[in-house]
Amino acid sequence: MTTTSPTPLVSPSPASPLTKAASLQVLRLLEGEPSVQKLEQALRLLAKWRSELISNTLLERSGDTILGGPFVGMKYPNKASEGSRSARLLGAYEASLAPVIEEIVAGKYRQVIDIGCAEGYYAVGLALRMPRARVLARDASAKAQALCAALAAVNGVASQVQVGGLFGHADFDICETTKTVVICDVEAAELDLLDPAKAKGLRAADILVEAHDCMRPGIAAELQRRFSASHVITLLGRKLDDSSLPAWMEGLSDLDRLIALWEWRTGPTPWLWMVRK
């Protein structure tokens, strides 16, 4: 019978600034009367701390190239602008979208509009998979724009990915003359932005949008109502895919392997894949 030795995570001794900061935050959270809310907050904080250690170990052991999923082989040296880095490095990030990404790649779109592009996971990934498409990467955050531009450069698609700021209703007019797919992840602002009554160009585009129902209940239902006449709509829930976990992760605990796939979400954020009729 063979046994697997536990895999040590990257955790400098003495404790790193990250570990010290997390420890102090947990101690502050747990001061005073015990409560379920305090424990839940402490659990989330500890899980994020552990996620960072796992991401650091993943980088050290497997490098900064995405290991699986639709963007396998993409260089990903940047930190995520938000959420888990390890899930992206594994290619397991938003796993339920993988079939839709393949549909987009096969769809011969000449234009991708990625609104809320963050550090460029989708904008750069799709540029690599769709070399004939122009990719408009848009984000309100100057930091996210800089990260996206850097990710495009390191992957050799800087000339294909046009990084910019806010995208408004009138800007969607460009969808009427070019076959376009819109990807939208704007932290609940999708309810204001994706309105075909104000942005008529949306009726000509296929749209993949994350509905942040956990932030504003009812977004998914309202978007389905708005686009039901013009689009065929598929609702996509959450999914975990552990197929790209590297062999050395067999030495991790079940909890660490789960945290490696965790995306730091606080609640339901269903996606809608809306294809023109």
C-alpha positions, 0 to 999 in steps of 0.5 A: 500500500502506498501513501501520499505525503502531504503537500506543503503550501507556500507559507514563509516562516516567520509568518508572512504579512498576509498571515499576520494581517489575516490573524489580526482580522480574525481576532478582531472579528471574534471579539465580544459575544459569540455569534453565527455571523461572526463565525461566518465572516471569520470562515470566509476570511480564513478561506480567502487567506488559504486561497492565497496560499494555494495560489502561491503554491500553484504558481511555484509548482505549476507556473503561471500558464493556465492548466485547463479549460477553454483558455488552456495555455494562456499566460496568466502572470497577473493577480486577479483584480477580484476573486480567486487566482487559483481557479483561473490558473486551473482553468476551472473559473466559471466552469459552467460557461465552458460550453458557451465559450466554445460556442462563441469561439465557433460562432465566427464573431468579428467583434467581442465586447467585454464589459467589466473585463477586470484583468482580462481573463475573457478578453485576452482568452477570447482574443487568443482563441479568435484571432480574427475578432476585434476585442473591446475590453471595457472597465470603469477601473483604471487599475483593471484596465492596466492589468488587462492591457498588461495581460494582452501584451504578455500573451501577444494580443495587444494590437487585437485587444482595445482597452477602454473605460465606460461603455454606454447605451449608444456605444452598442450601435456598433453591434448593428453592423458587425457580428458581435458577442457581448460579455457583461459582468458589471456587479449588478449594473447590468440591469441599468446597462442592458436595456434594449429600449435604450440600447437598440444595438443590443437586439443585434448582438448575442449576449452573455451576462452575469446576473448578480441576483445576490446583490439586487434580487430579480435581475435575472428575471428582469433581463429575461423579460426584456430580451425574451422577444428577441433572444433565445435565453439559457440560464446557467447555474454554478458548477465545479470542475476539478479535471485540471487539478495537477497531480501534486494536488493529490497531496492536499487535503480535500478542503484545500482542493475545494478552496483551490476551485472556490471563486470567492462568491457570496451568493448566486450569480447566474449567467444568461446566454442570450442568442438572437432569434 
